Amino acid sequence: MKVLFPLLFISMLTTSLCAQKPCDEDSLMRIKGKWIHSGGPNANKAKSLEPIKRLDKMVQLLQAAYEPTGTEGRFWFNERRDESLIENGPLPYDLTADFMEYYCNSYQNKINLKLGDETGDWFFIRANSFGRFAMEDADFKIENKQVYQLTVKMGELNGFHVFSGADGNELQGKKQFSRTILIARPGQLPYTPVSRKQYLWTFLKYREDAYQKDIAYELKRPVRSDAEEEIVRKKGYENAGAYAGDEKAKALAKSYYLQDYVTDKQSQQKSLKSWESAYQKDIQPAKDFLSSQSEEELAKPALLKPGNHKNDFKKFLNENEGRMLVVVNDSYFNSKLPAYMPQFLVVYWMWGGNKAGVYFGTQVEKNLNLTTLQQLLDK
């Protein structure tokens, strides 16, 4: 018995220390999660039966591509009737899924599941709407059509073009990764590229309109008359040396005041010249490109850096760097089809840099059956 007690004590101590040992990503990845059909955060649930039938098929394809590992998956459906790309066009709706990752809680010495707003692992299939594949610029139109800017093309996956996801994604200071795939009818696209020439002429017109508004605003600004200006100048001159130490300092302060004094009219003219100079500088690269390039070059698609393309143009970029400007291709859509049928799909997924996130991202890329998704079109 004297020997048994120390051995029993050591065994209990070892068990206790092992229980207190923090878990790691490998142990988290041994957890097989589950799927939950959820209302989702702020979800506008799909109400129509026909879209739900098609969304159910999309869920089945997602579940066949990825088994929650180190995560738990939630999915829900949305209708987005206000996002139709054309008047009386097909109904936009989507499948949204997020994946809550397990993590090691060192304070409670157990494995917990992250809260819903903490995940960086997401999956979307959007029907009949660009979603995150193309960002709308509400203030910039070409030939009276709304302009969209695609994400950057990155390559191909099983015969489909792969684009980057949203730019600059971060969650709690950690880098996120994302991809987008457009699934359309073979040989057709729901958008039409904007040519360089179309973009440059629209850019110049937009900048001209903005410049003229600035000029008109400045010219409407009340300025003092010569008599009013003299009164202001005199009063300022008299007060200029109020805090100076002696007469010499007061005289010097008044001299500086007169030297630096700017009238209202002079200030206005300075602003007008400054805006004119900035405007000419802003539009010069566009004018130079239009005058120096062939019609063949000008007919190429306009690819630009993300951001303020309506106010700033320096140069066009190549396909691997730039984001293409496009407008909706009205002729793509078949008005004879019922509104609930998907006429094109956008697949978007996003993941974090830890093991669970990377596994989710790679499994979707490897296993999601894009051809079967394409077969859902027009049905």
Secondary structure, DSSP 8 states (H G I E B T S, - for coil): -TTHHHHHHHHHHHHHHHHHS---HHHHTT-B--EEE---TT------HHHHHHHHHHHHHHHHH---BSEEEEEEEEE-GGG-SSTT----EEEEEEEEEEEEETTTTEEEE--GGG---EEEEEESS-GGGEEEEEEEEETTEEEEEE--EEEEETTEEEEE-STT-EETTEEEEEEEEEE-STT--SEEE-BHHHHHHHHHHHHHHHHHHHHHHHHHS----HHHHHHHHHHHHHHTTTT-SSHHHHHHHHHHHHHH---HHHHHHHHHHHHHHHHHHHHHHHHHHHHHS-HHHHTSB-EE-SS-TTT-------TTT-EEEEEE-GGGS-TTS-TTS-S-EEEEEEEESSHHHHHHHHHHHHH--HHHHHTTTT-
